[in-house]
């Protein structure tokens, strides 16, 4: 993954697709910030703001701008259905 690309993964512990996504990221040594929405109501609101839904897993890809401000460049809801696109983002 490109140095300036950051991944945030919104998950719930009871979501099997979330667990598969985390296993994939860990086994491929891909850094990410896990955001467990079941632990924090404000994370649930972030999830809804990004995707318009409360469906997890949500992959949110950010890029840092010139002045260090992060910008959301792409997001995907669901791992299994978007796996190929997510992998292509991770290997940019």
MIVEX-711510 format. One line per 3 residues: their letters; for each residue x, y, z of C-alpha. Coordinates in steps of 0.2 Angstrom, whole numbers, plus 5000, padded with zeros to 4 digits. Layout:
<nodes>
a = X Y Z; ...;
</nodes>
This chain:
<nodes>
xxx = 5000 5000 5000; 5007 5017 4995; 5015 5026 5010;
xxx = 5002 5040 5010; 4987 5029 5009; 4979 5025 5026;
xxx = 4966 5012 5029; 4953 5012 5042; 4942 4997 5045;
xxx = 4925 4999 5053; 4920 4982 5061; 4909 4973 5074;
xxx = 4914 4958 5083; 4899 4948 5078; 4902 4951 5059;
xxx = 4910 4936 5050; 4914 4947 5035; 4923 4959 5047;
xxx = 4933 4945 5054; 4938 4938 5037; 4944 4955 5032;
xxx = 4955 4957 5048; 4962 4940 5045; 4966 4945 5027;
xxx = 4974 4961 5032; 4985 4953 5046; 4990 4938 5036;
xxx = 4996 4950 5022; 5005 4962 5034; 4994 4977 5029;
xxx = 4993 4991 5042; 4976 4997 5046; 4966 5006 5060;
xxx = 4952 4995 5067; 4937 5004 5072; 4925 4993 5082;
xxx = 4909 5002 5081; 4901 4992 5095; 4913 5000 5108;
xxx = 4910 5018 5103; 4894 5027 5098; 4904 5041 5089;
xxx = 4912 5028 5078; 4895 5022 5073; 4891 5040 5068;
xxx = 4907 5041 5058; 4903 5025 5049; 4886 5032 5045;
xxx = 4893 5049 5039; 4905 5040 5027; 4894 5027 5020;
xxx = 4876 5032 5023; 4873 5016 5032; 4878 5006 5048;
xxx = 4883 4991 5038; 4901 4984 5041; 4914 4980 5037;
xxx = 4918 4997 5030; 4935 5000 5022; 4939 5019 5021;
xxx = 4954 5024 5012; 4962 5041 5016; 4976 5050 5008;
xxx = 4986 5064 5016; 4987 5081 5007; 5001 5093 5006;
xxx = 4997 5100 5023; 4994 5084 5032; 4975 5085 5031;
xxx = 4967 5068 5027; 4955 5066 5013; 4943 5051 5010;
xxx = 4947 5045 4993; 4937 5029 4992; 4926 5017 5003;
xxx = 4919 5000 5001; 4905 4992 5011; 4908 4973 5013;
xxx = 4924 4962 5011; 4918 4947 5001; 4908 4957 4988;
xxx = 4922 4970 4985; 4938 4959 4988; 4946 4962 4971;
xxx = 4943 4981 4972; 4950 4982 4990; 4965 4972 4985;
xxx = 4969 4983 4971; 4968 4998 4982; 4979 4990 4995;
xx = 4992 4986 4981; 4993 5004 4974;
</nodes>
